[in-house]
Structure formats: C-alpha cells, structure tokens
Amino acid sequence: RARRRADARAPLRDALELARRCGAAELARRAHDELAATGEKVRRYTPIGVESLTPSERRVAELAAGGMTNRQIAQTRFLTVKTIETHLSSVYDKLGIRSRRQLPAALGEPARPAADAG
C-alpha cells in the first residue's frame, strides 16, 4: 500500500503459508488477495477449513454434529448411508479431524452434551 510492492511480497508469502497451516481461512484469503495486489502471479485461491466443504458436505457435517446418526442423516437427505459415510470421511480429511466428536468445534459450533448425541 506504500508503493513498496516488491518489499511486501516475501512477508505476504510467509503470512499466506502460515495462515494456511494454522487453518486461519479468512487471514489466508486476505494474504492471498494482498499478494495478488502486489503484482505477484498467484495461483487461484484454494479454500481451507470449513470453507473448503461442499454445500452437501457442510449439511451432512452439521447434522452429524447435531447428534444424528448416519442412517438418520441418510433418511433426512434422501441419500444412502454409504454416501453419508463418504461425505463424512471427506469432511474429516478437509477439517483435519479424526472423529465425530470433533465436528462441533471444527465447524465453529458449541459442543453438545453426550446425552444429546443419541
């Protein structure tokens, strides 16, 4: 912004990489946009974290985080249980989590008590 574009590129590259590693999606997008504004040739922005989920993955993840079983989600979404399992597997990979219990935190929702998970 101070017309020192070349000087800004290295710190912005570092910021972009660090933000992506930390899962700071909004900060990563901002660093990407600022780096592009310096005239740097940048790849198309690839979403990270929750914003990388497809709409269908997001809906399935929210239902699972809300305590529904795979069978209940499948019935609600008019999908097969296998499709729900595939979506959840993809969600876990994209969010860097390993279990259903981690979904609420990964989605930015408050954790539900175990009794509600029924």
Residue pairs with C-beta under 8 A, 6 or more apart in sequence:
5 38
5 39
6 38
8 34
8 38
9 35
9 38
9 40
12 31
12 34
12 35
12 38
12 40
13 35
13 40
15 27
15 31
16 28
16 31
16 32
16 35
19 25
19 27
19 28
19 31
20 28
20 48
23 48
23 49
23 96
25 47
25 48
25 49
25 50
25 51
28 48
29 45
32 42
32 45
33 45
35 42
36 42
46 52
49 94
49 95
49 106
50 58
50 95
50 106
50 107
50 108
52 94
53 61
53 91
53 94
53 95
56 77
56 87
57 87
57 90
57 91
57 94
59 77
60 73
60 77
60 84
60 87
60 88
60 91
61 87
61 88
61 91
61 103
61 107
62 107
62 109
63 72
63 73
63 76
63 77
64 70
64 73
64 88
64 100
64 103
65 100
65 103
65 104
65 107
65 109
65 112
66 112
67 112
67 116
67 117
67 118
68 76
70 81
70 84
70 85
70 88
71 81
73 79
73 84
74 80
74 81
74 83
74 84
77 84
88 100
91 103
92 98
92 99
95 102
95 103
95 106
95 107
96 106
97 103
97 106
103 109
104 110
104 111
104 112
105 111
